[in-house]
């Protein structure tokens, strides 16, 4: 956990197409940190920055990533979050938090909270989180989320089990 409090240097802002490369790099790094032990080292090592950047570039250009927000310190992307209309069928909440990732060097500094507040604030929301990701589940519980019993496996992620949380 980082001992410094970066919030005075933190910028949280809407992402632009120009951020796609930095978001892709941040995503790869965050996934390797957050999913270590949940996904194989081979799967995590195969993540490609260029592929991730292209995905984000396209999403941002087409505006298909509603409320995509980045967190920066000194012009370096250290986290990102995205929320929008629920993908659940039928929706259990109108709003879904699609993604929230922060570099592990920033855990406990308030960066994740700042991103969460920008993406979701106090609104009712659903999200899916890896069943074995205790740190993320704990963070979401502190935000008032509770597991509702729904779970599924993401086959393209080596069958990773995710659970739904609601608030």
Backbone as a printed PyTorch tensor [residue, N CA C, xyz], in Angstrom:
tensor([[[  0.8380,  -1.1780,   0.0000],
         [  0.0000,   0.0000,   0.0000],
         [  0.8840,   1.2430,   0.0000]],

        [[  0.5180,   2.2000,  -0.7970],
         [  1.2640,   3.4430,  -0.8710],
         [  1.0800,   4.2370,   0.4170]],

        [[  2.1360,   4.8270,   0.9170],
         [  2.0560,   5.6150,   2.1430],
         [  1.7730,   7.0880,   1.8700]],

        [[  1.9740,   7.5080,   0.6260],
         [  1.7610,   8.9140,   0.3150],
         [  0.2830,   9.1610,   0.0140]],

        [[ -0.1330,  10.3880,   0.1500],
         [ -1.4980,  10.7680,  -0.1860],
         [ -1.4490,  11.6440,  -1.4320]],

        [[ -1.7250,  11.0710,  -2.6080],
         [ -1.5320,  11.7950,  -3.8630],
         [ -2.6970,  12.6860,  -4.2560]],

        [[ -3.7320,  12.7800,  -3.4690],
         [ -4.9480,  13.4210,  -3.9410],
         [ -4.7550,  14.8740,  -4.3640]],

        [[ -3.8030,  15.5630,  -3.7790],
         [ -3.5850,  16.9500,  -4.2030],
         [ -3.0010,  17.0270,  -5.6190]],

        [[ -2.3830,  15.9550,  -6.0990],
         [ -1.8340,  15.9100,  -7.4620],
         [ -2.7000,  15.0970,  -8.4060]],

        [[ -3.7920,  14.5440,  -7.8840],
         [ -4.6510,  13.6640,  -8.6550],
         [ -5.5990,  14.4520,  -9.5530]],

        [[ -5.6920,  14.0150, -10.8040],
         [ -6.6870,  14.5410, -11.7360],
         [ -7.5900,  13.3820, -12.1300]],

        [[ -8.8870,  13.5650, -11.9640],
         [ -9.8880,  12.6040, -12.4170],
         [-10.7230,  13.3240, -13.4550]],

        [[-10.7420,  12.7490, -14.6700],
         [-11.4010,  13.4390, -15.7790],
         [-11.9500,  12.4410, -16.7780]],

        [[-12.8700,  12.8980, -17.6320],
         [-13.3640,  12.0140, -18.6930],
         [-12.2210,  11.6150, -19.6230]],

        [[-12.2190,  10.3610, -20.0400],
         [-11.1930,   9.8690, -20.9650],
         [-11.4620,  10.3870, -22.3690]],

        [[-10.3930,  10.5170, -23.1430],
         [-10.4870,  10.8960, -24.5470],
         [ -9.7920,   9.8180, -25.3840]],

        [[ -9.9790,   9.8760, -26.6900],
         [ -9.3220,   8.9240, -27.5910],
         [ -7.8090,   8.9570, -27.3830]],

        [[ -7.2670,  10.1210, -27.0850],
         [ -5.8210,  10.2510, -26.8750],
         [ -5.3300,   9.4510, -25.6690]],

        [[ -6.2360,   9.0390, -24.7750],
         [ -5.8660,   8.2620, -23.5880],
         [ -5.8200,   6.7640, -23.8390]],

        [[ -6.2530,   6.3070, -25.0170],
         [ -6.4290,   4.8780, -25.2760],
         [ -5.1740,   4.0640, -24.9830]],

        [[ -4.0200,   4.5050, -25.4450],
         [ -2.7780,   3.7610, -25.2210],
         [ -2.4710,   3.6490, -23.7310]],

        [[ -2.5740,   4.7470, -23.0140],
         [ -2.2760,   4.7380, -21.5800],
         [ -3.2730,   3.8800, -20.8070]],

        [[ -4.5380,   3.8950, -21.2040],
         [ -5.5420,   3.0560, -20.5490],
         [ -5.2170,   1.5820, -20.8000]],

        [[ -4.8320,   1.2460, -22.0270],
         [ -4.4670,  -0.1400, -22.3470],
         [ -3.3070,  -0.6360, -21.5080]],

        [[ -2.2750,   0.1720, -21.3560],
         [ -1.1160,  -0.1960, -20.5380],
         [ -1.5340,  -0.3380, -19.0710]],

        [[ -2.3240,   0.6150, -18.5940],
         [ -2.7990,   0.5670, -17.2110],
         [ -3.6460,  -0.6850, -16.9850]],

        [[ -4.5170,  -1.0050, -17.9320],
         [ -5.3700,  -2.1820, -17.7970],
         [ -4.5450,  -3.4620, -17.6980]],

        [[ -3.5680,  -3.6110, -18.5940],
         [ -2.7260,  -4.7990, -18.5580],
         [ -2.0130,  -4.9130, -17.2090]],

        [[ -1.4490,  -3.8280, -16.7450],
         [ -0.7300,  -3.8440, -15.4720],
         [ -1.6810,  -4.1740, -14.3230]],

        [[ -2.8310,  -3.5290, -14.2970],
         [ -3.8040,  -3.7700, -13.2270],
         [ -4.3010,  -5.2040, -13.2390]],

        [[ -4.5700,  -5.7490, -14.4210],
         [ -5.0390,  -7.1360, -14.4930],
         [ -3.9740,  -8.0880, -13.9650]],

        [[ -2.7310,  -7.8430, -14.3020],
         [ -1.6590,  -8.7220, -13.8140],
         [ -1.5350,  -8.6400, -12.2990]],

        [[ -1.8470,  -7.4840, -11.7410],
         [ -1.7950,  -7.3250, -10.2950],
         [ -3.0410,  -7.9090,  -9.6180]],

        [[ -4.2040,  -7.5660, -10.1280],
         [ -5.4590,  -7.9540,  -9.4820],
         [ -5.8050,  -9.4260,  -9.6590]],

        [[ -5.4290, -10.0100, -10.8020],
         [ -5.8420, -11.3800, -11.1030],
         [ -4.7310, -12.4070, -10.9200]],

        [[ -3.5980, -11.9920, -10.3350],
         [ -2.5250, -12.9390, -10.0200],
         [ -3.0970, -13.9910,  -9.0760]],

        [[ -2.9570, -15.2430,  -9.4590],
         [ -3.5040, -16.3270,  -8.6620],
         [ -4.9340, -16.6930,  -9.0290]],

        [[ -5.6270, -15.8270,  -9.7700],
         [ -6.9930, -16.1150, -10.2180],
         [ -7.0110, -16.5520, -11.6810]],

        [[ -6.0490, -16.0500, -12.4540],
         [ -5.8770, -16.4360, -13.8560],
         [ -4.4310, -16.9110, -14.0200]],

        [[ -4.1880, -17.7430, -15.0070],
         [ -2.8500, -18.2880, -15.1820],
         [ -1.8490, -17.2020, -15.5890]],

        [[ -0.5960, -17.4240, -15.2260],
         [  0.4640, -16.5000, -15.6190],
         [  0.5510, -16.4030, -17.1380]],

        [[  0.3230, -17.5210, -17.8300],
         [  0.3800, -17.5260, -19.2920],
         [ -0.7030, -16.6210, -19.8780]],

        [[ -1.9170, -16.7070, -19.3340],
         [ -3.0250, -15.8820, -19.8240],
         [ -2.7160, -14.4070, -19.5910]],

        [[ -2.2550, -14.0970, -18.3910],
         [ -1.9430, -12.7030, -18.0640],
         [ -0.7780, -12.1810, -18.9050]],

        [[  0.2300, -13.0220, -19.1370],
         [  1.3950, -12.6080, -19.9300],
         [  1.0260, -12.3620, -21.3820]],

        [[ -0.0050, -13.0320, -21.8710],
         [ -0.4030, -12.8990, -23.2760],
         [ -1.1760, -11.6140, -23.5700]],

        [[ -1.5540, -10.8720, -22.5330],
         [ -2.2740,  -9.6110, -22.7620],
         [ -1.4120,  -8.6750, -23.5940]],

        [[ -2.0100,  -8.0710, -24.5810],
         [ -1.2930,  -7.2350, -25.5280],
         [ -1.7140,  -5.7730, -25.3810]],

        [[ -0.7490,  -4.8940, -25.1080],
         [ -1.0440,  -3.4680, -24.9450],
         [ -1.6880,  -2.8780, -26.1900]],

        [[ -1.1740,  -3.2210, -27.3540],
         [ -1.7010,  -2.6500, -28.5990],
         [ -3.1530,  -3.0680, -28.8160]],

        [[ -3.4700,  -4.3200, -28.5130],
         [ -4.8480,  -4.8070, -28.6630],
         [ -5.7880,  -4.0860, -27.6960]],

        [[ -5.3590,  -3.9400, -26.4520],
         [ -6.1590,  -3.2210, -25.4530],
         [ -6.3390,  -1.7630, -25.8700]],

        [[ -5.2590,  -1.1290, -26.3200],
         [ -5.3350,   0.2750, -26.7390],
         [ -6.3070,   0.4380, -27.9030]],

        [[ -6.2580,  -0.4920, -28.8600],
         [ -7.1720,  -0.4120, -30.0070],
         [ -8.6240,  -0.5620, -29.5560]],

        [[ -8.8700,  -1.4600, -28.6150],
         [-10.2260,  -1.6350, -28.0980],
         [-10.7320,  -0.3380, -27.4660]],

        [[ -9.8880,   0.2890, -26.6310],
         [-10.2890,   1.5400, -25.9760],
         [-10.4050,   2.6780, -26.9850]],

        [[ -9.4890,   2.7260, -27.9480],
         [ -9.5500,   3.7600, -28.9870],
         [-10.8860,   3.6920, -29.7230]],

        [[-11.2640,   2.4900, -30.1070],
         [-12.5240,   2.3020, -30.8360],
         [-13.7220,   2.6610, -29.9560]],

        [[-13.7130,   2.1880, -28.7180],
         [-14.8300,   2.4800, -27.8090],
         [-14.9750,   3.9830, -27.5780]],

        [[-13.8490,   4.6570, -27.3730],
         [-13.9040,   6.1050, -27.1330],
         [-14.3100,   6.8680, -28.3890]],

        [[-13.8460,   6.4340, -29.5410],
         [-14.1970,   7.0960, -30.7990],
         [-15.6800,   6.9280, -31.1160]],

        [[-16.2280,   5.7690, -30.7580],
         [-17.6360,   5.4850, -31.0390],
         [-18.5370,   5.8740, -29.8810]],

        [[-17.9590,   6.3950, -28.8140],
         [-18.7120,   6.7580, -27.6140],
         [-19.4830,   5.5730, -27.0510]],

        [[-18.9230,   4.3730, -27.1610],
         [-19.5750,   3.1970, -26.5890],
         [-19.0550,   2.8850, -25.1960]],

        [[-18.2180,   3.7420, -24.6560],
         [-17.7310,   3.5720, -23.2930],
         [-18.2760,   4.7140, -22.4430]],

        [[-19.5670,   4.6360, -22.0770],
         [-20.1610,   5.7470, -21.3380],
         [-19.4460,   5.9930, -20.0230]],

        [[-19.2700,   7.2400, -19.7250],
         [-18.6950,   7.6400, -18.4500],
         [-17.3630,   6.9460, -18.1770]],

        [[-16.4980,   6.8670, -19.1810],
         [-15.1480,   6.3330, -18.9830],
         [-14.3000,   7.4570, -18.4190]],

        [[-13.7380,   7.2110, -17.2460],
         [-13.0060,   8.2150, -16.4900],
         [-11.6040,   7.7100, -16.2160]],

        [[-10.6170,   8.5930, -16.3030],
         [ -9.2480,   8.2240, -15.9530],
         [ -8.7880,   9.0070, -14.7330]],

        [[ -7.8740,   8.4030, -13.9940],
         [ -7.1970,   9.0730, -12.8860],
         [ -5.7390,   9.2060, -13.2770]],

        [[ -5.2070,  10.4040, -13.1060],
         [ -3.8140,  10.6770, -13.4580],
         [ -3.1010,  11.3500, -12.2940]],

        [[ -1.8370,  11.0580, -12.2020],
         [ -0.9310,  11.8280, -11.3540],
         [  0.2380,  12.2030, -12.2490]],

        [[  0.5110,  13.4760, -12.3440],
         [  1.5950,  13.9740, -13.1940],
         [  1.4610,  13.4630, -14.6280]],

        [[  0.2490,  13.5320, -15.1840],
         [ -0.0500,  13.1280, -16.5690],
         [  0.1700,  11.6430, -16.8370]],

        [[  0.2180,  10.8210, -15.8150],
         [  0.3650,   9.3690, -15.9600],
         [ -0.9240,   8.7050, -15.5000]],

        [[ -1.5600,   7.9150, -16.3750],
         [ -2.7970,   7.2250, -16.0130],
         [ -2.4740,   6.1380, -14.9900]],

        [[ -3.1350,   6.2310, -13.8330],
         [ -2.9050,   5.2690, -12.7440],
         [ -4.1590,   4.4590, -12.4270]],

        [[ -5.2470,   4.7630, -13.1350],
         [ -6.4840,   4.0260, -12.9180],
         [ -7.5610,   4.5200, -13.8570]],

        [[ -8.6280,   3.7470, -13.9560],
         [ -9.7540,   4.1360, -14.8050],
         [-11.0100,   3.4190, -14.3390]],

        [[-12.1450,   3.9780, -14.6960],
         [-13.4410,   3.3860, -14.3490],
         [-14.4260,   3.7000, -15.4560]],

        [[-15.3980,   2.8130, -15.6280],
         [-16.4530,   3.0420, -16.6120],
         [-17.7620,   2.4930, -16.0670]],

        [[-18.8340,   3.2260, -16.3010],
         [-20.1720,   2.8140, -15.8930],
         [-21.1540,   3.2340, -16.9720]],

        [[-22.2740,   2.5330, -17.0270],
         [-23.3070,   2.8750, -17.9930],
         [-24.5200,   1.9880, -17.8020]],

        [[-25.3400,   1.9200, -18.8170],
         [-26.5640,   1.1280, -18.7880],
         [-26.2450,  -0.3380, -18.5160]],

        [[-27.0240,  -0.9620, -17.6630],
         [-26.7840,  -2.3520, -17.2770],
         [-26.7910,  -3.2850, -18.4760]],

        [[-25.8660,  -4.2440, -18.4600],
         [-25.8070,  -5.3020, -19.4740],
         [-26.6130,  -6.5320, -19.0640]],

        [[-27.1240,  -6.5630, -17.8300],
         [-27.8880,  -7.7130, -17.3620],
         [-29.2310,  -7.7770, -18.0810]],

        [[-29.7080,  -9.0020, -18.3160],
         [-30.9990,  -9.1950, -18.9710],
         [-31.8290, -10.1700, -18.1550]],

        [[-32.8160,  -9.6860, -17.4240],
         [-33.2530,  -8.2960, -17.3240],
         [-32.3530,  -7.5190, -16.3530]],

        [[-32.2840,  -6.2040, -16.5280],
         [-31.4620,  -5.3900, -15.6280],
         [-32.0220,  -5.4130, -14.1960]],

        [[-31.1200,  -5.5230, -13.2320],
         [-31.5330,  -5.4450, -11.8320],
         [-31.3240,  -4.0330, -11.2800]],

        [[-30.5240,  -3.2640, -11.9670],
         [-30.3180,  -1.8320, -11.7060],
         [-30.1650,  -1.1690, -13.0670]],

        [[-30.5110,   0.1000, -13.1600],
         [-30.3310,   0.8160, -14.4300],
         [-28.8550,   1.0260, -14.7450]],

        [[-28.0470,   1.2510, -13.7060],
         [-26.6290,   1.5730, -13.8660],
         [-25.7750,   0.3630, -13.5060]],

        [[-24.7250,   0.1210, -14.3080],
         [-23.7610,  -0.9340, -14.0110],
         [-22.3570,  -0.3350, -14.0210]],

        [[-21.5740,  -0.6630, -13.0110],
         [-20.1510,  -0.3260, -13.0130],
         [-19.4620,  -1.4130, -13.8140]],

        [[-18.9600,  -1.0650, -14.9860],
         [-18.3420,  -2.0450, -15.8740],
         [-16.9280,  -2.3910, -15.4440]],

        [[-16.1970,  -1.3880, -15.0130],
         [-14.7820,  -1.5980, -14.7190],
         [-14.2870,  -0.5240, -13.7630]],

        [[-13.3930,  -0.9200, -12.8770],
         [-12.7010,   0.0120, -11.9850],
         [-11.3690,  -0.6350, -11.6410]],

        [[-10.2990,  -0.0420, -12.1300],
         [ -8.9560,  -0.5610, -11.8750],
         [ -8.0370,   0.5710, -11.4590]],

        [[ -7.1730,   0.2730, -10.4900],
         [ -6.1670,   1.2080,  -9.9920],
         [ -4.8670,   0.4260,  -9.8230]],

        [[ -3.7510,   1.0130, -10.2010],
         [ -2.4520,   0.3700,  -9.9850],
         [ -2.2640,   0.0550,  -8.5060]],

        [[ -1.6640,  -1.0730,  -8.1990],
         [ -1.5360,  -1.4780,  -6.7950],
         [ -0.6760,  -0.5160,  -5.9800]],

        [[  0.1760,   0.2670,  -6.6220],
         [  0.9620,   1.2690,  -5.8930],
         [  0.0740,   2.3760,  -5.3320]],

        [[ -1.1540,   2.4580,  -5.8110],
         [ -2.0830,   3.5050,  -5.3660],
         [ -3.1780,   2.9780,  -4.4460]],

        [[ -3.1370,   1.6850,  -4.1080],
         [ -4.1460,   1.1320,  -3.1940],
         [ -4.1140,   1.9030,  -1.8780]],

        [[ -5.2740,   2.2220,  -1.3820],
         [ -5.3770,   2.8770,  -0.0770],
         [ -5.1270,   4.3650,  -0.0870]],

        [[ -4.9400,   4.9720,  -1.2520],
         [ -4.6310,   6.4060,  -1.3120],
         [ -5.8480,   7.2770,  -1.5950]],

        [[ -6.9890,   6.6550,  -1.9270],
         [ -8.1810,   7.4330,  -2.2860],
         [ -8.4070,   7.5310,  -3.7810]],

        [[ -7.4840,   7.0150,  -4.5890],
         [ -7.6370,   7.0710,  -6.0420],
         [ -8.8440,   6.2480,  -6.4770]],

        [[ -8.9600,   5.0240,  -5.9650],
         [-10.1040,   4.1790,  -6.3130],
         [-11.4160,   4.8250,  -5.9110]],

        [[-11.4500,   5.4200,  -4.7390],
         [-12.6610,   6.0990,  -4.2730],
         [-13.0100,   7.2670,  -5.1790]],

        [[-12.0090,   8.0270,  -5.5930],
         [-12.2520,   9.1570,  -6.4920],
         [-12.8210,   8.6910,  -7.8290]],

        [[-12.2730,   7.6120,  -8.3720],
         [-12.7880,   7.0640,  -9.6260],
         [-14.2090,   6.5330,  -9.4480]],

        [[-14.4320,   5.8240,  -8.3620],
         [-15.7660,   5.2890,  -8.0910],
         [-16.7860,   6.4170,  -7.9960]],

        [[-16.4460,   7.4490,  -7.2570],
         [-17.3600,   8.5890,  -7.0990],
         [-17.6650,   9.2560,  -8.4360]],

        [[-16.6530,   9.3690,  -9.2970],
         [-16.8640,   9.9890, -10.6040],
         [-17.7610,   9.1320, -11.4940]],

        [[-17.6270,   7.8140, -11.4000],
         [-18.3760,   6.9110, -12.2780],
         [-19.7800,   6.6190, -11.7750]],

        [[-19.9300,   6.4780, -10.4620],
         [-21.1830,   5.9760,  -9.8980],
         [-21.7990,   6.9330,  -8.8900]],

        [[-20.9610,   7.5800,  -8.0920],
         [-21.4220,   8.4360,  -6.9990],
         [-22.3420,   7.6350,  -6.0790]],

        [[-23.4500,   8.1970,  -5.6520],
         [-24.3330,   7.5280,  -4.7040],
         [-25.4830,   6.7780,  -5.3440]],

        [[-25.4510,   6.5900,  -6.6480],
         [-26.5900,   5.9880,  -7.3520],
         [-26.6850,   4.4760,  -7.1400]],

        [[-27.9110,   3.9430,  -7.1900],
         [-28.0690,   2.4880,  -7.1850],
         [-27.3320,   1.9060,  -8.3920]],

        [[-26.7280,   0.7390,  -8.2070],
         [-25.8300,   0.2290,  -9.2370],
         [-25.6490,  -1.2690,  -9.0630]],

        [[-25.2720,  -1.9360, -10.1520],
         [-24.8450,  -3.3290, -10.1040],
         [-23.4140,  -3.3990, -10.6160]],

        [[-22.7410,  -4.5000, -10.3180],
         [-21.4030,  -4.7430, -10.8430],
         [-21.1250,  -6.2270, -10.7490]],

        [[-20.1620,  -6.6890, -11.5400],
         [-19.6720,  -8.0600, -11.4890],
         [-18.2150,  -8.0020, -11.0750]],

        [[-17.8180,  -8.8690, -10.1430],
         [-16.4590,  -8.8740,  -9.6160],
         [-15.9900, -10.3260,  -9.4860]],

        [[-14.7020, -10.5500,  -9.7090],
         [-14.1410, -11.8950,  -9.5640],
         [-14.3940, -12.3980,  -8.1470]],

        [[-14.9410, -13.5990,  -8.0740],
         [-15.3030, -14.1900,  -6.7860],
         [-14.1160, -14.2630,  -5.8260]],

        [[-12.9190, -14.4580,  -6.3470],
         [-11.7340, -14.5770,  -5.5010],
         [-10.9910, -13.2780,  -5.2550]],

        [[-11.5230, -12.1600,  -5.7000],
         [-10.8410, -10.8770,  -5.5420],
         [-11.3100, -10.2000,  -4.2550]],

        [[-10.7490, -10.6490,  -3.1350],
         [-11.1740, -10.1800,  -1.8160],
         [-10.9970,  -8.6740,  -1.6490]],

        [[ -9.9170,  -8.1260,  -2.1930],
         [ -9.6800,  -6.6870,  -2.0470],
         [-10.8010,  -5.8930,  -2.7120]],

        [[-11.1570,  -6.2380,  -3.9400],
         [-12.2160,  -5.5230,  -4.6560],
         [-13.5660,  -5.7120,  -3.9700]],

        [[-13.8550,  -6.9380,  -3.5470],
         [-15.1280,  -7.1960,  -2.8680],
         [-15.2270,  -6.3590,  -1.6020]],

        [[-14.1370,  -6.2740,  -0.8530],
         [-14.1190,  -5.4450,   0.3490],
         [-14.3570,  -3.9750,   0.0360]],

        [[-13.7230,  -3.4810,  -1.0220],
         [-13.9280,  -2.0870,  -1.4410],
         [-15.4010,  -1.8580,  -1.7610]],

        [[-15.9980,  -2.7480,  -2.5380],
         [-17.4010,  -2.5660,  -2.9240],
         [-18.3350,  -2.6880,  -1.7280]],

        [[-18.0180,  -3.5450,  -0.7850],
         [-18.8400,  -3.6280,   0.4340],
         [-18.8140,  -2.3050,   1.1900]],

        [[-17.6450,  -1.6750,   1.2380],
         [-17.5530,  -0.3730,   1.9220],
         [-18.3750,   0.6970,   1.2000]],

        [[-18.6830,   0.4650,  -0.0710],
         [-19.5110,   1.3980,  -0.8430],
         [-21.0020,   1.0640,  -0.7100]],

        [[-21.3200,   0.0220,   0.0680],
         [-22.7090,  -0.3500,   0.2940],
         [-23.2220,  -1.4710,  -0.5880]],

        [[-22.3450,  -2.1380,  -1.3420],
         [-22.7510,  -3.2400,  -2.2060],
         [-22.8260,  -4.5440,  -1.4180]],

        [[-23.7280,  -5.4180,  -1.8510],
         [-23.8490,  -6.7580,  -1.2910],
         [-24.0480,  -7.7340,  -2.4380]],

        [[-23.4820,  -8.9240,  -2.3140],
         [-23.6880,  -9.9690,  -3.3220],
         [-25.1590, -10.3710,  -3.3010]],

        [[-25.7220, -10.5740,  -4.5020],
         [-27.1380, -10.9480,  -4.5780],
         [-27.3370, -12.4210,  -4.9160]],

        [[-26.2520, -13.2020,  -4.9760],
         [-26.3520, -14.6300,  -5.2530],
         [-26.1390, -14.9950,  -6.7110]],

        [[-26.1800, -14.0200,  -7.6230],
         [-25.9480, -14.3040,  -9.0420],
         [-24.4570, -14.5150,  -9.2740]],

        [[-24.1480, -15.4870, -10.1050],
         [-22.7540, -15.7550, -10.4480],
         [-22.7160, -16.3460, -11.8380]],

        [[-21.5820, -16.1690, -12.4930],
         [-21.3940, -16.7490, -13.8240],
         [-19.9070, -16.9360, -14.0570]],

        [[-19.6130, -17.6790, -15.1080],
         [-18.2180, -17.8870, -15.4810],
         [-17.9520, -17.1670, -16.7940]],

        [[-16.7920, -16.5420, -16.8810],
         [-16.3820, -15.8710, -18.1080],
         [-15.4300, -16.8290, -18.8210]],

        [[-15.9590, -17.5100, -19.8090],
         [-15.1870, -18.5600, -20.4940],
         [-13.9040, -18.0200, -21.1090]],

        [[-13.9500, -16.8300, -21.7450],
         [-12.7540, -16.2820, -22.3780],
         [-11.7070, -15.8330, -21.3560]],

        [[-12.0620, -15.8390, -20.0880],
         [-11.1190, -15.5490, -19.0090],
         [-10.8480, -16.8420, -18.2310]],

        [[-10.5690, -17.9050, -18.9360],
         [-10.2530, -19.1970, -18.3350],
         [-11.3500, -19.6830, -17.3910]],

        [[-12.6010, -19.3220, -17.6730],
         [-13.7180, -19.7650, -16.8440],
         [-13.7880, -19.0810, -15.4890]],

        [[-13.1800, -17.9170, -15.3550],
         [-13.1760, -17.1850, -14.0860],
         [-14.6100, -16.9690, -13.5970]],

        [[-14.8600, -17.2900, -12.3330],
         [-16.1820, -17.0820, -11.7430],
         [-16.2900, -15.6640, -11.2150]],

        [[-17.3810, -14.9930, -11.5990],
         [-17.6720, -13.6450, -11.1100],
         [-19.0170, -13.6580, -10.4070]],

        [[-19.1480, -12.7780,  -9.4330],
         [-20.3950, -12.6510,  -8.6860],
         [-20.9460, -11.2460,  -8.8950]],

        [[-22.2730, -11.1450,  -8.8140],
         [-22.8920,  -9.8230,  -8.9650],
         [-23.1160,  -9.2160,  -7.5870]],

        [[-22.8440,  -7.9300,  -7.4930],
         [-23.0940,  -7.1730,  -6.2770],
         [-24.0270,  -6.0220,  -6.6250]],

        [[-24.8920,  -5.6760,  -5.6710],
         [-25.8850,  -4.6180,  -5.8770],
         [-25.8500,  -3.6170,  -4.7420]],

        [[-26.2820,  -2.4240,  -5.1050],
         [-26.4850,  -1.3930,  -4.0790],
         [-27.6790,  -0.5750,  -4.5240]]])
